């Protein structure tokens, strides 16, 4: 008996976490275990799941949410122990989807059910044309079984050539989409993946005027910022706010629930993080948030190959 795994992929800001939250709110009676990943050790995406508990990430509807950190094999093992109907795994925004597919298919007791990539139509053409990230974005699209289009915009041929799925249709027939999709048991061609040297970092206890942050982010794209996401204190109102920014799209909302007051950012090679200095008040900062997922995938795949050789 194998447990089906659905992979949710997409470049930074495509809407992966929003989709997963909707899945968890509309489970159709399924017991889901979700593996949530983001850059480095601070997982903002996991913190925004409202039903998260401090210790186990157990959800009130019987589902579970597990942090996907350095040890992918341990994450898979923990997910299997929860006896889910299906595992949903969120890849990081710059993850290589072909490698995720091999890892899911190669782990004992798991089978790949579907690989879905979300595409932000408002940004996709610029992303594909970008010399730093274009290869990553194209690989996520080419390796997907189906695409979900988020936002509005013109779609390039690489997108229109792939089967598409409407998000509402996925949620309406969740059991069909997650459980009954055909196994991907054929060989997956290895994809070359040259990870750009992204600038990554985070801010602790960030506070800034909401209006000033909007003005700052208006200039962020030309400065080389790719993504900003997290929770900050609005100095004008004292309220806690959640911000997510990617490629010129800014969304800021007031939040009622207590979340870690952290901002995570990702920039193109050469991005100067002092761009925020003097504009955002912080208590602490960090950097070198290397995405350890790729190394974990290599280790998991090597372990699997060694086990097969000794069998």
Secondary structure, DSSP 8 states (H G I E B T S, - for coil): --EEEEEEEESTTSSHHHHHHHHHH--TT--EEEEE--SSS--HHHHT-TT--TTT-B-TTS-EEEE--S-HHHHHHHHHHTT-SEEEEE--TT--HHHHHHHHHHSTTEEEEEEEEEEETTTHHHHHH-TTTHHHHHHHHHT-SEEEEES-----HHHHTS-B--HHHHHHTHHHHHHSS----S------------EEEEEES-EE-HHHHHHHHHTHHHHTEEEEEEEEEETTT--EEEEEEETTEEEEEE--S----EEEEEE-TT--GGGGTTTSB-SEEEE----THHHHHHHHHHHHHHHHHH-
